[in-house]
Amino acid sequence: MKKIITVILILSISFSIFAANNAQNYDTISLYLHSTIGVDAITNSLTIPKKSNSANREGVILKVGMDAYKNEDLGSKFGATAGLTLDVPFRSADAENGLSLGRKPYIGLSGGIIFRSRPWDYIDISFAAKGVISTYDYEAISLGLALEPSADLYFDDYIYLKISLLYSSEFVKFPFKGDYFIGRKDLPSMFSVTVGAGYAFGGYSR
């Protein structure tokens, strides 16, 4: 848990330094701040129907994030995205082989690239590809990849409704203790759908 807090502090300080260094060019940077809430499912097996030796859990997920674009203009564009995810499970089923995803809150930090398109006057569509650092048992840190398509429906030039789908999958796990430094067995995947709101400012113009 101390390592997770340290990572969050380092990312926060880095973002503050970045924002300060670019303050003089603020009018060329567009920022989209957003927060969404919804439901998610985490499982170590993607088979349908689920195998008896698969663990799974469902929960309420909260995501906060920011997308940034430099020299944005109308049309399509690429930018950077970062976010924090918190998932609180309301159900968790263990596998017959003893594998468990537990009932502790999932915490994930993500960052990557995002492509945004503006096909209609008040609707934006985006697609993000991100790397993820996460933990759900506080006994290890996992690295993964996530894909997240979203749609933003604008109420005015700045405030918008956000609907997001997300799929992420872990590919390596670093336990804090134990005989194995890296674990690759029974790593879970997450599916989620969330709805929320956002605010656009900076060099943004519509």
N, C-alpha and C positions, 0 to 999 in steps of 0.2 A: 504493500500500500504506500510506503514511503517513496518507493521508486516512481509510482504513478504520480504522486503529488509533485515530485521533483520534475518529471517530464512536463506536467501542466504548467509549472512555474517558468520553466525554460522557454516553452512555446509562447507564453504570455509576454515575457520580457522581450523576446525576439520580435513579436508583433508590435510592441510599443516602440522599439527602436526603429523598426521599418516605417511606422506611421510618422514618427518624428522626422526622420530623414527625408520623407517625401511630402512634408507639409507644404513646402513652397510650391509643389506641383500638384496640389490637391485637386485643382479644377480639372486635371486630365485623368483622374482616377475615379471610376464609378464603383460604389460599394452597394451590395445588396445584403442586408441583415435579415435573417429569418429564423423562426422557431415553429416547430410542428410537433404534434402529438398524435399517437395512433396505437396500433397493435402490431406485434411481431411474433415470429416463431423461430426458434433455434433448434436445429437437429443435427446429429452427426451422420445421418443417413438420408440420401435423397430419393430412395426407392419408394414407389407407390404400388400397393399399400406398404405401410411401414413394416420393416422387419422386426421380429421379436427382440433382436439384440441391438435395437436403436434407442437412444435416449433423446428426449425432446422436451421443450418447455415453451410456453406461451406467456406473453407479458404485455405490459403497457410501456411504450417507448416514447421518450422525449428527445428531440434533436434541436440543437441550436447551431447556427452556422453563418458563414459569411462568404460571399463570392466577390471577387475583385477583377476589374477590367481596366486596362490603361488605354487612353485615347479612344474610348468607345464612341461608336457612331451607330446609326440605324442599320439594321440588317443582321448578319450573322457575325459572331465574334468568339474568340477563345479567351479564357481567363483562368484565374487560380481560385480554388475553393478550399475551405477548411471548416471543420465542425467538431462538435462534442456530442456524444450520444450516451444516454442513460436509459437502461431498460430494467424495469422492476417486474419480475415474473409473478403471475398469479396461479400458474400450474406448472408442475415439473414431474415428468415420468421417467423413472430409471429403466435402464435396459436389463434384460435377464442376466447378462454377463457382469452386472454390477456397475456398469458405466453410468455416471450421473452428471447432469449439467447443473444441478443444485438450484437453490432458491435465492442466491445472493444477487444483488443488482449488477448488471453488466455495465461496464464503463468502456467507451471507445473514443479514441482521438483519430481523426482522419484528415487527409490533405491530398490534393491532386489537381487535375486540370478539369475545366468545364467548358462545354460548347453551348452557346446560347443562340437561339434563333427567334426572330420576331415576325411570325407569319401573318399575324393580325394586329390591329392597332392596340388592343388591350389584352393580348394574350402572348406570353413568352413561353417557349418550350426549351428546356435545357437537358443536357446529358453529361453527367460527371463520371470520371474514372479516378478512383482514389486508393491510396494506400491506407491501411488501418492498423493502429496499435490498440489492443484491447485486453481485457481480463473479465472473466465471469466467476472465478473462484478465488481470486486474490492469492493464488499459490503459483501463478505463472503469468507471463505476458505473451500474447500471441500476435503474430503479424499476419495480415491478410490483404485481400483486394476487394473493392466494392464498386458496383455499378449502380448509378442512381439517375433515372429519368424523372423529370419534374415538369409541371405546368404551373405557370403563374398567371392569375387572373387579376387585372388591375382595377381598383375602384376609382383611383385618380392617378396622377402622374407619379406618385410615390408609394402609396400603400397598396399591397396586393395580397390576394389569397393564394396560398401555395399548397399543391397536392404532389406528394412524392411517393415513388416506389423505390425500394432498395433491395439489392441482393449482395451479400458479402460472404466470402468464404476464407477461412483461415488456412494457411499453408505451412506454418511452422510455429512451434511453441517453445518458450524458454522458461522452464520451471525455476523458481527461486531456490529450491532445495532438491535434494535427491541425487541419484546416481547418474541420471541422464540430463545432459545440458540442453539437448534439443529433442523434442518429441514430435513425431509426425503421424501418430496413430489416433484415429477417432476424432479428428479435428472437426468442429461444427461449422455449419453455414447458417446465415440469418436471412429471413425474408420479412419485409415490413411494408406497411402502407400508413402514411401519416398525412394530416391536414393541419394547416396553421396559417400564419400571417407573416408578412415581411415588409421591410421599408427600404426604399432605394434613395440614395443621396450621393453627393459628391459631384463628379462631372456628368452624372446621369442626365439624360434629357429625352423626352418622349414627344 
